């Protein structure tokens, strides 16, 4: 089979799987989807400057006291709107605690790395903390 035929076959297979609803993005299904939905909800509220709503659904027992609306306002108000967020990676333990790395691109085009601690409960993920920077994820192969 020539290289052109292989590339064509690969492209057709990829398009077919995509059209059938198969996704290679780990944040489109299962635990990844639960994490994505929680992060999108939080950062959507922060982008809309609804700091009270963003502060209201922090997980219980996060260690430190959840942030207040005023603390969130101080941390996020200076970022130019609109925002785009892109989840980069995540990892969690069997008990459901974990973290996700994301990049927030502000309205001026600047990228801001954040890490989000979360806890998976039932059908949802609860945000427990948000901090600037990223956390390195080690994978044993």
C-alpha positions as CSV (number, residue, x, y, z in Angstrom):
1,X,0.0,0.0,0.0
2,X,1.4,3.4,-0.9
3,X,1.9,6.2,1.6
4,X,-0.9,8.2,0.0
5,X,-3.3,5.3,0.4
6,X,-2.3,4.8,4.0
7,X,-2.8,8.5,4.8
8,X,-6.1,8.5,3.1
9,X,-7.3,5.4,4.9
10,X,-6.1,6.8,8.3
11,X,-7.9,10.1,7.6
12,X,-11.1,8.3,6.6
13,X,-11.0,6.1,9.7
14,X,-10.4,9.2,11.9
15,X,-13.3,11.1,10.4
16,X,-15.6,8.0,10.6
17,X,-14.8,7.5,14.3
18,X,-15.3,11.2,15.0
19,X,-18.6,11.3,13.2
20,X,-19.7,8.2,15.2
21,X,-19.1,10.1,18.5
22,X,-15.8,8.5,19.4
23,X,-13.4,11.0,21.0
24,X,-9.8,10.8,21.9
25,X,-10.1,13.8,24.3
26,X,-10.0,12.3,27.9
27,X,-12.2,15.2,29.1
28,X,-15.1,14.2,26.9
29,X,-16.2,11.1,28.8
30,X,-16.2,9.4,32.2
31,X,-14.3,11.0,35.1
32,X,-12.6,13.4,32.7
33,X,-16.0,14.8,31.6
34,X,-17.0,15.3,35.3
35,X,-13.8,17.2,35.9
36,X,-14.2,19.3,32.8
37,X,-17.8,20.3,33.7
38,X,-16.8,21.4,37.2
39,X,-13.9,23.4,35.9
40,X,-16.0,25.0,33.2
41,X,-18.7,25.9,35.7
42,X,-16.2,27.5,38.1
43,X,-14.2,29.5,35.5
44,X,-17.5,30.5,33.8
45,X,-18.7,32.1,37.0
46,X,-15.3,33.7,37.5
47,X,-15.3,35.1,34.0
48,X,-18.8,36.5,34.5
49,X,-17.5,38.1,37.7
50,X,-20.1,36.1,39.7
51,X,-17.7,35.6,42.6
52,X,-20.4,34.8,45.1
53,X,-21.6,31.8,43.0
54,X,-18.0,30.7,42.4
55,X,-17.3,30.8,46.2
56,X,-20.5,28.9,47.0
57,X,-19.7,25.4,45.8
58,X,-16.3,24.7,47.1
59,X,-15.9,21.1,48.4
60,X,-16.2,20.4,52.1
61,X,-13.1,19.5,54.0
62,X,-10.6,21.0,51.5
63,X,-8.2,21.6,54.4
64,X,-8.1,25.4,54.2
65,X,-11.2,27.6,54.4
66,X,-12.8,28.1,51.0
67,X,-12.2,31.5,49.4
68,X,-14.6,34.3,49.8
69,X,-16.1,36.2,46.9
70,X,-13.8,39.1,47.8
71,X,-10.7,36.9,47.6
72,X,-11.8,35.5,44.3
73,X,-12.5,39.0,43.0
74,X,-9.0,40.1,44.0
75,X,-7.4,37.1,42.2
76,X,-9.4,37.2,39.0
77,X,-10.8,40.7,38.3
78,X,-7.7,42.0,36.5
79,X,-7.8,39.2,33.8
80,X,-9.1,40.7,30.5
81,X,-12.3,39.1,29.3
82,X,-13.4,37.0,27.4
83,X,-11.5,33.9,28.5
84,X,-10.8,30.6,27.0
85,X,-9.8,27.7,29.2
86,X,-8.1,24.5,28.1
87,X,-7.7,21.5,30.4
88,X,-4.2,20.1,29.8
89,X,-4.0,17.1,32.2
90,X,-5.5,15.6,35.3
91,X,-4.8,12.8,37.8
92,X,-6.8,11.4,40.6
93,X,-6.6,8.6,43.2
94,X,-9.1,5.7,43.7
95,X,-10.7,7.8,46.5
96,X,-11.6,10.5,44.1
97,X,-9.1,13.3,45.1
98,X,-7.0,14.8,42.4
99,X,-6.0,17.8,40.5
100,X,-6.1,19.2,36.9
101,X,-3.9,21.6,35.1
102,X,-5.4,24.1,32.8
103,X,-4.4,27.1,30.8
104,X,-6.6,30.2,30.9
105,X,-6.1,32.5,27.9
106,X,-7.3,36.0,28.7
107,X,-8.9,38.5,26.3
108,X,-5.5,39.9,25.6
109,X,-4.1,36.6,24.5
110,X,-1.9,36.0,27.5
111,X,-1.8,32.4,28.9
112,X,-2.2,31.8,32.7
113,X,-1.5,28.3,34.1
114,X,-3.8,27.2,36.9
115,X,-4.1,23.9,38.9
116,X,-7.5,22.9,40.3
117,X,-7.8,20.4,43.2
118,X,-11.0,18.5,43.1
119,X,-12.9,15.6,44.6
120,X,-15.1,13.2,42.6
121,X,-18.4,12.6,44.3
122,X,-21.3,10.7,42.8
123,X,-21.8,12.0,39.3
124,X,-19.9,15.2,39.8
125,X,-16.5,16.7,40.6
126,X,-16.3,19.3,43.3
127,X,-13.6,22.0,43.2
128,X,-11.5,22.2,46.4
129,X,-8.8,24.7,45.5
130,X,-7.5,26.8,42.6
131,X,-3.9,28.0,42.4
132,X,-1.6,29.5,39.8
133,X,0.9,27.4,38.2
134,X,0.9,23.7,37.2
135,X,1.5,20.4,39.0
136,X,3.8,17.9,37.4
137,X,2.1,14.6,36.7
138,X,4.3,11.5,36.8
139,X,3.3,8.4,35.0
140,X,4.8,5.0,35.6
141,X,5.0,3.1,32.4
